[in-house]
């Protein structure tokens, strides 16, 4: 009887171990806690540089610097954050998702803290640009990629919920940052931000390693092949960061290149210059102007939340990549027509519409990476995309600032930003059919991942299931 009871206990234990396993990979409590942790990371990482507008204006005045030189802070921050994003995939492979996020949190919080003691603006290039950028580079791809391991059927919704944290950060931080600056000065404000940023340690605690739920004794065949093919340090680095994905998936390569042009050069400088531009036009008080970024952030939240609806409604007619390209074109068009906003009401309307389209643009990227590359390569795909954005980000903000310094008019800077956004979107629309045909030729099959009807129909069916409707 004892043996029988022991046998039942073992069976029950096995059942308890396997139940969370299946529940977690299909959502489950642990899976949605991972989404919550990802949302916390997005609030800080996704919202920080877009909410830096009030700090940008104060630092420029404090150091009596030009707009172009001050813009290098943003350029370094975004370039380092995006350029070093592929190393997040390396850390995840070595130390896991939880420790990767914790490491990035420590580095970025330290960067905020030491910024309070900056004697020159060049010091801020290192403390904000390098330290915070490096920390965020490690965090963001990890907190995006981990969702694909835990959420299967509801990935589009999980992606939207977690990604909306970036818009929430942009909505909360500008007025908060302005209040902190008014009460404690900009140096006190960054010290407080250092403490707030450390709350991403909570997110790290929520992340569990996928191996704990789906243990495997051996590596995948693909990883083994990659390991065997590593003959030199350069080859090993390329393999570890999965740069080979750009060759294997031509459509993804076009997506990455176009994003580097449109997002890297055309977008990264606009959130901070938005406030500086409003200040030069004297359309309201400093407090009113800081609220413009909050309006922008609220709109990005709405833009992200409508993504599952758009995917559901357009699933029969288009793909997530084409939806992305259309949203980029429309966001660029907003910038091109933004000089028509001559008062606070018009400027608020522009900020909201621009934010709405950019919310769609930023929120749908993980879905594109998952559709093209598969769930296992989302972290690597996001890292590669950000790597390409980094080169553009090193050009965009300083160029926009330089255009203002030369012409004494921010409208010209936004013409520059808008044109590149439109160009990037049109680039995808024109080249995507060509790369799709090349993909089919390379693989020698009719149905490929980037344009496979059944692959996309699964994603939209998943969304439809959440609404109680089916195609």
N, C-alpha and C positions, 0 to 999 in steps of 0.2 A: 504493500500500500504506500509505503514511503517512497519506493522507487517510482511508483505510478504518479504520486504527487509531485515528485521532483521532475518527472518528465513533463507534467502539465505546466510546472513553473517555468521550465526552459522554453516550452512552446509559447507560453504567455509572454516571456521576455523577448523572444524572437519576434512575436507579433507586435509588441510595443515598439521594438526597434525599427521594424519595417513600416509601421503605420506612419510615423512622422516622416519617414523617408519619402513615401509616395505623396503625402500631403504637402511636404515642403516643396518638392519639385513641381507640384501642380498648384502652388499657392500656399495654403496652410498658414498657421500662426507664425512660424519662423520665417516663412517666405515674406509675409507682409511686414514683419519687423525689419527685415532687410530693406524693404522698400522705404520704411520710415527712416532708417539710417541713411539711405541714399538721399532722401529728401533733405535731411539735416545738412548733409555735405553740399548739396546744390544751393541751399540758402546762402552759405558763405562763399563757396568757390564760384558758383554761377552768378551770384549777385554782387560780389565785392568790387571787381574792376568797373562794372557798369554803374555802381553807386558811388564811385570815387569822385564824382563831379564837384561836390562842395569842397573836398580836400584839395582838388586840383586848383581851384580858384584861389584858395588861401595860401597854398604853397607857392604859387606863382607870385603872389603879392609879397609874401614873407621874404623870399630870396631875391625879389626884384628881377625876375628872369623873364625871357621872352616865352611866348606860347610854344614855339618850336622846341626849345630846350626843356621846358616843363613836360611837354608831351612825351619826351623820351622815357619818363618814369612809366607811363602807361605802355609804351612800346616795349620796353624791357620786360615788364610784368607779363604781358600777353605773350610775347615771343618766347620767354623762358617757360611759362606755363604750358604753352602749346608745343614748343619745340622739343621739350624734354618729356612730353607725354608718353612716348613709346617706352620709356624706362619703367613706367608704372607696371606694364605687362611683365617686365623682368622681375620687379620686386614681388609681384603677385605669385609668380612661379617659384620664387625662392622662399619667401616668408609668409605668403598667404594674404588674403584680402584684409583681415583685421589689422595685422601689424603694419601693412602698407599704409592704410589710412591713418593709423596712429602716428607713424613716422612723419607723414606729410603734415599732420596737425602740429606736431612739435616744431618742425622747421618753420612753417608759416607763422605760427604764433610768436616765435622768436623774432622773425622778421618785422612784425608789427611793433614789438616792444623796443627793439634797438632803433627803430625809425624815429622814436621820440628824442633821440640824442644826436640827430643828424646835424653836423656843423655846416654842411654844404649840400647843394642839390645833387652833386655827384654821389654823395653817400646814400641818398635815397634811391639812386639807380641800382645800388647793390642791395640795400635793406628791403626795399619794396620790390624792385624789379627782379633781383636774383633770388633772395631768400623766400619771399612769399610766392613768387612764381614757381620756384622749385617745389615747394610744399604742395601747392595746388596741382602741379603737373603730376605728382605722385598720387594724389587723392582722386581726382575726377574720373579718369578712365576706370579705376578700380570700382568706384561706387556706381558707375554706369554698367560695367560689365557683369558685376555679381548678380544683378537682377535676372539675367538670362539663365542662370543656373537654377534659380529657385522658382521663377514664375514662367509657366509655359503657356497655358491657354489664355491667360489674362495679361500677357506681356504688353500689348498696346496700352492698356489702362494703367498698369503698373509703371510703365515708362512715363506716361503723362503725369501721373500723381507725383512721382519722384522729381521729374524735371520741373514741375511747377514751383519747386523750391527756389529755383533761380529767379523767377519772376517775383516770388515773395520777398526774396532778399533785396531785389531792386526796389520793391515797394516800401520796405521797412527802413532800409539803411540810410537813404539820403536825408530824410528829416531827422532821423536819429543822429546821424553824423553831424548835421548842422547844429543840432541842439548841444551835442557834446562840445563842438568847436566853440559855440557861443559861451558855454559855461566853464570849460576847462582849457580852451585853446586847442590848436590842432595837435600839439604834442600830447596833451592829456587825452585827447580823443583817440589817438592811435594806441595808447596804453590800454584804454578801456576795450578797444577793438581786439587787442591781443587776448584779453581774458574771454571775450565773447567767442572769438575764433576757436579757442581751446575746447569749446563745447562739442566740437566734432569728435572729441574723444568718446562721447556718448554713442555717436554713430559707429565708431570702431567696435565698441562693446556689443553692438547689435549684429555685427557681421559674423556669421559662422562660415567656416570653410566648407565648400561643397563636398569635399572628401569625407566629412563627418557624416554625411547623409547618403552618400553613394560611393562607398569605398571601392577602389579598383586596385588590384595587386600589380598591374602592369600599365605602362604608358600606352597611349593610342599608337596605332601603326604609323600614323603620320608623324608624331613626335619622335618616334624611334628613327624614322628615315631622316628627319631633320638633324637629329643628334649625330647620326652616322655621316651625314654629308658635311658636317662642320670640320673644315680642315685648317682654317686660319682664324685669327682673332676677328678679322673683318667679316668673314663669312659667318662666324659664330654670332657676332653682334646682329647681323642682318637677319639670321634665322631666329634668334631669340626675340627680336622685336617684330618678327613676322612681316618684314618688308616684301617678302615674296608674294604676299597677297595682291600687291599692286600689279604684278605681272600675270598672276593667275586669273584675276578678275578685272578686265579692262574697263568695264563700266564703273567699277568702284574707283579705279584710278582717275577717270574723268571727274567723278563726283568729288574726289579729294582735291584735284587740281582746281576745279571751278570754285570750290569752297575756300581754298587758299586765296584766290583772287577776290572773290566777292566778300567773304567774311573777314579774311585777314586784312586786306587793304581797304575794302569798302565800308566795313562796319565798325571795326574795333575802336576807332577814334571818335566815332560820333556820339556815344553816350556822354563822355566827359566834355566834349566840345559843345554839346547841346546846351549845357548850363552857361558856359562862357559866352556862347553866341547870344543867349537870352539876356545876359547881363549887359553886353555891348549895345543891345537894342533898347535897354531900359524899359522892359515891358512889365516889371513888377519888382517887389522887394526881394531881398536875398532869400527870405523864407519862402515866398511864393515861387521863386525860381527853382529852389531845391525840390519843391513838390512836383515839378515837371518830370523828374526822373522817376518819382513814385508813380505818376500817371503812366509813364512808359512801362514800369515794372508791372503794374496792375494789368495793363493790356497784354503783356507777354504771358501772364498767367492764363488769361482768357484764351489767348491764341493756342497755348499748349493744351488746354482742356477741350478745345473743339477738335483736336486732331483725330481722336477715335471716331467722331461723328463724320468728319470729312473722309476718312478712310472707308467708312461704311457706305457713305453715299456715292463715292467715286470709284469704289472697288471694281465695278464692271467695266469702267472706261479708261482707267489710268493706273499708274503705279505710285508708290510713295515717293520715288525719286522725281517723277515728273511733277507731282504736287509740290514737292520741295522747291523745284526750279521756278515754278509759277509764283510761289510766295516770295522768292528772292527778287524776281522782276518787279513785283508789286511794291515791295519794301524800297527798292531803289527808286521807283517812280515817286514814292512819297518824299524822298529826299530831294529829288529834282524839282518838285513843286513846293517844297517847304518855304522858299522865300515869299510866297504869297501870304504866309502867316505874319501879320503886322501887329497883332495885339496878343494879350495873354490868352484870350479865348481861342483864337486861331492857332496859337502855338500849342496850347493844350490838346486841341483836336489833332494836330499833326503828330504830337508825341504819342497819343493814344493809337492812331491808325498805324503809325510806324511800328510801335510796340506789338500790336496785334499780329502783323505779318511776321515780325522777327520772332515772336513766340512760336509761330508755326515752324519757321525755319529751324530754330534751335531745338525745338522739341521733337521733331520728326527724324532727326539724324540717327539716333540709336535704332529706330525702326528700319531705316534704310540699311544700316550695317547688318542688322539681324537678317533682313530679307535677302541680302546679297551674299553675305559670308556665313550665315548660320549663327546660332546662339553661342557656340563655343568661342567664336572669334570676335565677339562684340568689343571686348576690352582692347584687343589688338587693333581692330578697325578704328575705334574712336581715337586711339593713340596716334595712328598714322594720319588721320584727318587733322588732328590738332597740330601734328608736326608740320604739315603743309601750311596751316593757317599761320604758324609762327613766323614764317618768312614774310608773309604779307603784313602781319602785325608790326613787324619791325620797320615797315615802310609807311603804313597808313597814318597813324597818329602824328608822327613828326611832319609828314608831308602836308597834312591838313593844317597843322600849326604854322608851317612855313608859308603856305598859301595865304593864311591870314596875316602873317607878319609883313608879307610883301604887298598885298592888296588892301590891307586894313578892312577886310570884309569877310565874315565867316560864311556868307552865302556861297562864295566861290569854293570854299572847302567842302560844302555839302553837295555842290554840283559834282565835285570830284568823287565823293563817296557814293553818291547815287548812281553815277555812270558805271562805276565798277560793279556795283550790286546787280544792275541790269545786265551787264556784260556776262557776269558769272552765271546768271540764270539762263540766258540765251545760249550760252556755251553748252550747258547740259542738254537743253532741248534739241540743239542741232547735232551734237556728237553722240548722244546716247543711242540712237538707232544704229549708227555705224559700229559702235563698240559692241552692241548686242549681236549684230551679224558676225563680227569677228569672233566673239565668244563662241557662237554656234559652230563656226568653222574650225576653231581650235579644238573643241571638244568632240566634234563630229556627231552631235546629237541635235534634235529639234528643240527639246525643252531644256533651257538653262536656268540657273538660279536667278539671274537678274531679271528675267522676263518670263518666268514660268507661270502660266495662269493658275495652276493648282496651288503653287506656293503662295501666291498672293491671295488666292481665294481662301486659303486657310486662315491667314491673318484677319481678313475681313469677316470671315465666318466666326472667328473667335470674338471679334467685337460685337457682331450681331447677336451672338449667344448671350452677351451681357444685357442686351435690350429685350430679350425674349423673342426676337425675330430671327428668321432664317431666310437666306436666298433660296 
